[in-house]
Amino acid sequence: MPFRVGPMELVLVLLLALLIFGPDRIAKLGGELGKSISAFQREMKKENEDTEEESSTSEAA
């Protein structure tokens, strides 16, 4: 049986997070999460470029 999360469950989770962490801490956590996602995407893009470069040089040989 699949687990489905509806809008009311999301609101409940967000309210609980607000009560537990407070608005300042949630904003701080959101900022850190955004920085982490950006760094991950940057590294993945760099890795993809390196892989494409290696495959193009091996094809030329």
VMD Tcl script that builds the backbone (N, CA, C; Angstrom):
set m [mol new atoms 183]
animate dup $m
set s [atomselect $m all]
$s set {name element resname resid chain x y z} {
  {N N MET 1 A 0.850 -1.180 0.000}
  {CA C MET 1 A 0.000 0.000 0.000}
  {C C MET 1 A 0.895 1.243 0.000}
  {N N PRO 2 A 0.770 2.109 -1.030}
  {CA C PRO 2 A 1.623 3.293 -1.109}
  {C C PRO 2 A 1.262 4.324 -0.036}
  {N N PHE 3 A 2.280 5.025 0.396}
  {CA C PHE 3 A 2.098 6.071 1.395}
  {C C PHE 3 A 1.942 7.400 0.679}
  {N N ARG 4 A 0.795 8.024 0.827}
  {CA C ARG 4 A 0.522 9.294 0.154}
  {C C ARG 4 A 0.444 10.417 1.170}
  {N N VAL 5 A 1.040 11.542 0.806}
  {CA C VAL 5 A 1.027 12.712 1.674}
  {C C VAL 5 A 0.169 13.778 0.995}
  {N N GLY 6 A -0.904 14.153 1.655}
  {CA C GLY 6 A -1.801 15.169 1.125}
  {C C GLY 6 A -1.455 16.539 1.658}
  {N N PRO 7 A -2.213 17.544 1.248}
  {CA C PRO 7 A -1.936 18.913 1.687}
  {C C PRO 7 A -2.089 19.114 3.198}
  {N N MET 8 A -3.046 18.441 3.800}
  {CA C MET 8 A -3.221 18.601 5.251}
  {C C MET 8 A -2.035 18.025 6.024}
  {N N GLU 9 A -1.489 16.924 5.544}
  {CA C GLU 9 A -0.329 16.335 6.209}
  {C C GLU 9 A 0.894 17.242 6.085}
  {N N LEU 10 A 1.055 17.869 4.914}
  {CA C LEU 10 A 2.164 18.798 4.727}
  {C C LEU 10 A 2.046 20.000 5.656}
  {N N VAL 11 A 0.843 20.519 5.786}
  {CA C VAL 11 A 0.612 21.656 6.690}
  {C C VAL 11 A 0.934 21.251 8.118}
  {N N LEU 12 A 0.528 20.062 8.516}
  {CA C LEU 12 A 0.810 19.579 9.863}
  {C C LEU 12 A 2.311 19.451 10.110}
  {N N VAL 13 A 3.028 18.905 9.163}
  {CA C VAL 13 A 4.473 18.751 9.298}
  {C C VAL 13 A 5.145 20.119 9.380}
  {N N LEU 14 A 4.722 21.061 8.541}
  {CA C LEU 14 A 5.301 22.400 8.578}
  {C C LEU 14 A 5.018 23.113 9.895}
  {N N LEU 15 A 3.813 22.950 10.417}
  {CA C LEU 15 A 3.488 23.555 11.711}
  {C C LEU 15 A 4.320 22.956 12.836}
  {N N LEU 16 A 4.491 21.646 12.815}
  {CA C LEU 16 A 5.322 20.997 13.834}
  {C C LEU 16 A 6.768 21.467 13.739}
  {N N ALA 17 A 7.286 21.599 12.527}
  {CA C ALA 17 A 8.646 22.090 12.355}
  {C C ALA 17 A 8.773 23.520 12.874}
  {N N LEU 18 A 7.765 24.329 12.621}
  {CA C LEU 18 A 7.774 25.706 13.101}
  {C C LEU 18 A 7.774 25.747 14.625}
  {N N LEU 19 A 6.968 24.894 15.250}
  {CA C LEU 19 A 6.922 24.855 16.714}
  {C C LEU 19 A 8.218 24.333 17.307}
  {N N ILE 20 A 8.814 23.344 16.678}
  {CA C ILE 20 A 10.032 22.739 17.232}
  {C C ILE 20 A 11.243 23.646 17.040}
  {N N PHE 21 A 11.448 24.162 15.820}
  {CA C PHE 21 A 12.661 24.913 15.516}
  {C C PHE 21 A 12.513 26.417 15.658}
  {N N GLY 22 A 11.332 26.947 15.435}
  {CA C GLY 22 A 11.132 28.392 15.463}
  {C C GLY 22 A 11.427 28.997 14.101}
  {N N PRO 23 A 10.886 30.193 13.849}
  {CA C PRO 23 A 11.023 30.793 12.517}
  {C C PRO 23 A 12.458 31.151 12.141}
  {N N ASP 24 A 13.266 31.587 13.098}
  {CA C ASP 24 A 14.649 31.962 12.774}
  {C C ASP 24 A 15.469 30.751 12.365}
  {N N ARG 25 A 15.312 29.687 13.093}
  {CA C ARG 25 A 16.091 28.472 12.812}
  {C C ARG 25 A 15.652 27.835 11.493}
  {N N ILE 26 A 14.363 27.885 11.185}
  {CA C ILE 26 A 13.880 27.319 9.923}
  {C C ILE 26 A 14.458 28.104 8.744}
  {N N ALA 27 A 14.523 29.430 8.850}
  {CA C ALA 27 A 15.104 30.245 7.778}
  {C C ALA 27 A 16.583 29.904 7.600}
  {N N LYS 28 A 17.275 29.720 8.708}
  {CA C LYS 28 A 18.693 29.362 8.656}
  {C C LYS 28 A 18.884 27.986 8.009}
  {N N LEU 29 A 18.045 27.029 8.395}
  {CA C LEU 29 A 18.124 25.688 7.821}
  {C C LEU 29 A 17.824 25.706 6.330}
  {N N GLY 30 A 16.853 26.514 5.917}
  {CA C GLY 30 A 16.519 26.623 4.497}
  {C C GLY 30 A 17.669 27.201 3.687}
  {N N GLY 31 A 18.330 28.195 4.240}
  {CA C GLY 31 A 19.489 28.783 3.563}
  {C C GLY 31 A 20.621 27.783 3.407}
  {N N GLU 32 A 20.896 27.039 4.468}
  {CA C GLU 32 A 21.949 26.031 4.414}
  {C C GLU 32 A 21.599 24.915 3.432}
  {N N LEU 33 A 20.333 24.534 3.397}
  {CA C LEU 33 A 19.900 23.508 2.449}
  {C C LEU 33 A 20.084 24.000 1.012}
  {N N GLY 34 A 19.743 25.247 0.757}
  {CA C GLY 34 A 19.928 25.824 -0.574}
  {C C GLY 34 A 21.391 25.853 -0.989}
  {N N LYS 35 A 22.277 26.223 -0.062}
  {CA C LYS 35 A 23.711 26.239 -0.360}
  {C C LYS 35 A 24.219 24.829 -0.656}
  {N N SER 36 A 23.737 23.865 0.098}
  {CA C SER 36 A 24.160 22.485 -0.116}
  {C C SER 36 A 23.707 21.969 -1.476}
  {N N ILE 37 A 22.478 22.269 -1.848}
  {CA C ILE 37 A 21.963 21.830 -3.149}
  {C C ILE 37 A 22.747 22.496 -4.274}
  {N N SER 38 A 23.058 23.783 -4.124}
  {CA C SER 38 A 23.837 24.486 -5.152}
  {C C SER 38 A 25.221 23.884 -5.309}
  {N N ALA 39 A 25.868 23.576 -4.188}
  {CA C ALA 39 A 27.198 22.972 -4.245}
  {C C ALA 39 A 27.138 21.594 -4.899}
  {N N PHE 40 A 26.123 20.815 -4.585}
  {CA C PHE 40 A 25.965 19.493 -5.184}
  {C C PHE 40 A 25.774 19.609 -6.688}
  {N N GLN 41 A 24.911 20.519 -7.121}
  {CA C GLN 41 A 24.669 20.698 -8.553}
  {C C GLN 41 A 25.931 21.157 -9.272}
  {N N ARG 42 A 26.683 22.048 -8.638}
  {CA C ARG 42 A 27.922 22.544 -9.233}
  {C C ARG 42 A 28.924 21.404 -9.434}
  {N N GLU 43 A 29.064 20.551 -8.418}
  {CA C GLU 43 A 29.986 19.418 -8.512}
  {C C GLU 43 A 29.523 18.396 -9.548}
  {N N MET 44 A 28.213 18.160 -9.641}
  {CA C MET 44 A 27.704 17.222 -10.640}
  {C C MET 44 A 27.959 17.748 -12.051}
  {N N LYS 45 A 27.766 19.041 -12.253}
  {CA C LYS 45 A 28.020 19.636 -13.557}
  {C C LYS 45 A 29.497 19.515 -13.908}
  {N N LYS 46 A 30.359 19.781 -12.929}
  {CA C LYS 46 A 31.800 19.672 -13.137}
  {C C LYS 46 A 32.181 18.235 -13.486}
  {N N GLU 47 A 31.621 17.273 -12.793}
  {CA C GLU 47 A 31.899 15.864 -13.053}
  {C C GLU 47 A 31.426 15.462 -14.448}
  {N N ASN 48 A 30.246 15.929 -14.848}
  {CA C ASN 48 A 29.725 15.620 -16.186}
  {C C ASN 48 A 30.625 16.209 -17.271}
  {N N GLU 49 A 31.106 17.432 -17.053}
  {CA C GLU 49 A 31.997 18.058 -18.030}
  {C C GLU 49 A 33.300 17.279 -18.135}
  {N N ASP 50 A 33.842 16.832 -16.996}
  {CA C ASP 50 A 35.068 16.044 -17.003}
  {C C ASP 50 A 34.869 14.725 -17.726}
  {N N THR 51 A 33.736 14.086 -17.505}
  {CA C THR 51 A 33.450 12.806 -18.152}
  {C C THR 51 A 33.303 12.989 -19.663}
  {N N GLU 52 A 32.619 14.045 -20.082}
  {CA C GLU 52 A 32.466 14.310 -21.516}
  {C C GLU 52 A 33.815 14.611 -22.154}
  {N N GLU 53 A 34.652 15.336 -21.443}
  {CA C GLU 53 A 35.978 15.670 -21.965}
  {C C GLU 53 A 36.821 14.407 -22.132}
  {N N GLU 54 A 36.770 13.518 -21.157}
  {CA C GLU 54 A 37.529 12.273 -21.230}
  {C C GLU 54 A 37.032 11.385 -22.369}
  {N N SER 55 A 35.724 11.335 -22.558}
  {CA C SER 55 A 35.186 10.483 -23.619}
  {C C SER 55 A 35.511 11.048 -25.001}
  {N N SER 56 A 35.561 12.373 -25.135}
  {CA C SER 56 A 35.897 12.965 -26.435}
  {C C SER 56 A 37.372 12.768 -26.750}
  {N N THR 57 A 38.245 12.792 -25.749}
  {CA C THR 57 A 39.667 12.569 -26.005}
  {C C THR 57 A 39.953 11.103 -26.305}
  {N N SER 58 A 39.207 10.197 -25.706}
  {CA C SER 58 A 39.421 8.764 -25.984}
  {C C SER 58 A 38.885 8.396 -27.362}
  {N N GLU 59 A 37.862 9.092 -27.846}
  {CA C GLU 59 A 37.338 8.839 -29.182}
  {C C GLU 59 A 38.309 9.323 -30.246}
  {N N ALA 60 A 39.023 10.408 -29.957}
  {CA C ALA 60 A 39.964 10.979 -30.914}
  {C C ALA 60 A 41.202 10.078 -31.065}
  {N N ALA 61 A 41.514 9.329 -30.064}
  {CA C ALA 61 A 42.726 8.497 -30.111}
  {C C ALA 61 A 42.571 7.258 -30.916}
}
mol reanalyze $m
mol bondsrecalc $m
mol representation Tube
mol addrep $m
